[in-house]
Amino acid sequence: MGPEPKQHPAEVPPGYPREFERELRLSDGRAIWLRPLVPDDSEQLAHAIRTADPETVYRRFLGAAPRVTPALLEHLCTVDYRKRFALVAADAATGVGVGIARYEAVTADSAEVAVAVDPAWRRAGLATALVEMLAEAALGRGITSFSASYLAENRPVRALLGLAGDGKQAIHAGLAEAAVALDRASVTAAVQRLTRDGAPGAAQGPAAPGP
Ligand SMILES: CC(C)(COP(=O)(O)OP(=O)(O)OC[C@H]1O[C@@H](n2cnc3c(N)ncnc32)[C@H](O)[C@@H]1OP(=O)(O)O)[C@@H](O)C(=O)NCCC(=O)NCCS
């Protein structure tokens, strides 16, 4: 999925939350490196959007792919790690990016969440891990609910949102809008499960200093 992401970015913006650099083992045994997004990821993100299959693009953007302009890339890749937060996932064996998840605050205490995982890396819990860790970040930054817009028949998204808390879904013309109140206890338990050393399907974090 394009140029290699840097596991430990050489340059990080102010406020870069290094504690979200983690290693994760998926339920199928493959290892993932997870870290906050940095501006240097823009080339990799541009490649991912341009080469994504039409169904992934349609589901992620609810329509055609956006035009990949420098302004869009700067907007997507410059986050403040508070009101706008994103995590990227890479194949730990090759460094190639395989998933991304973000939230964007819409009010002081609620944020819209979006996630995409490379088709070859699906059904192994990667989106689940990304959303739980985003929820952990959100709760630490005063955000207490997540919302999402998605195709009503997008079953994984419904399952993903159900993870973080109890919520409501409204469907209109095939599009769904859902909002969930983040449940601190269940998010904490999920992240602890993901970061429990050595367990299959576990993450280890925070990560050790890199090379
Ligand atoms: C949605 C998406 C991110 C899920 O990624 P993933 O890594 O496969 O998700 P997970 O493995 O963590 O699975 C999450 C849940 O969805 C379920 N699920 C995953 N794929 C599914 C499918 N094709 N059909 C039914 N359920 C599915 C899983 O069983 C799991 O539910 P569970 O926790 O009850 O077991 C991925 O399919 C994707 O990138 N789709 C295109 C973009 C998109 O739709 N983004 C969401 C809109 S913002």
The ligand as an ORCA input file, in Angstrom:
! r2SCAN-3c Opt
* xyz 0 1
  C     -15.158     -1.264      8.280
  C     -13.719     -1.785      8.313
  C     -12.824     -0.637      8.762
  C     -13.623     -2.955      9.312
  O     -12.261     -3.334      9.424
  P     -11.802     -4.736     10.081
  O     -10.383     -4.578     10.524
  O     -12.114     -5.842      9.168
  O     -12.765     -4.844     11.362
  P     -12.629     -5.865     12.568
  O     -11.872     -7.089     12.152
  O     -12.135     -5.123     13.740
  O     -14.137     -6.261     12.770
  C     -15.065     -5.363     13.382
  C     -16.391     -6.004     13.513
  O     -17.038     -6.087     12.250
  C     -17.343     -7.433     11.936
  N     -17.113     -7.565     10.513
  C     -15.965     -7.260      9.853
  N     -16.142     -7.435      8.522
  C     -17.418     -7.860      8.354
  C     -18.208     -8.217      7.231
  N     -17.692     -8.150      5.980
  N     -19.493     -8.595      7.434
  C     -19.991     -8.650      8.677
  N     -19.322     -8.319      9.791
  C     -18.036     -7.938      9.628
  C     -16.406     -8.246     12.755
  O     -16.911     -9.538     12.973
  C     -16.340     -7.438     14.007
  O     -17.527     -7.631     14.794
  P     -17.451     -8.296     16.209
  O     -16.605     -7.390     17.046
  O     -18.885     -8.316     16.620
  O     -16.837     -9.630     15.980
  C     -13.261     -2.306      6.924
  O     -14.197     -3.269      6.478
  C     -13.115     -1.180      5.896
  O     -12.061     -0.555      5.796
  N     -14.193     -0.946      5.108
  C     -14.156      0.127      4.092
  C     -14.190      1.523      4.696
  C     -15.376      1.673      5.651
  O     -16.444      1.110      5.461
  N     -15.172      2.504      6.678
  C     -16.212      2.766      7.645
  C     -16.931      4.017      7.339
  S     -16.122      5.354      8.091
*
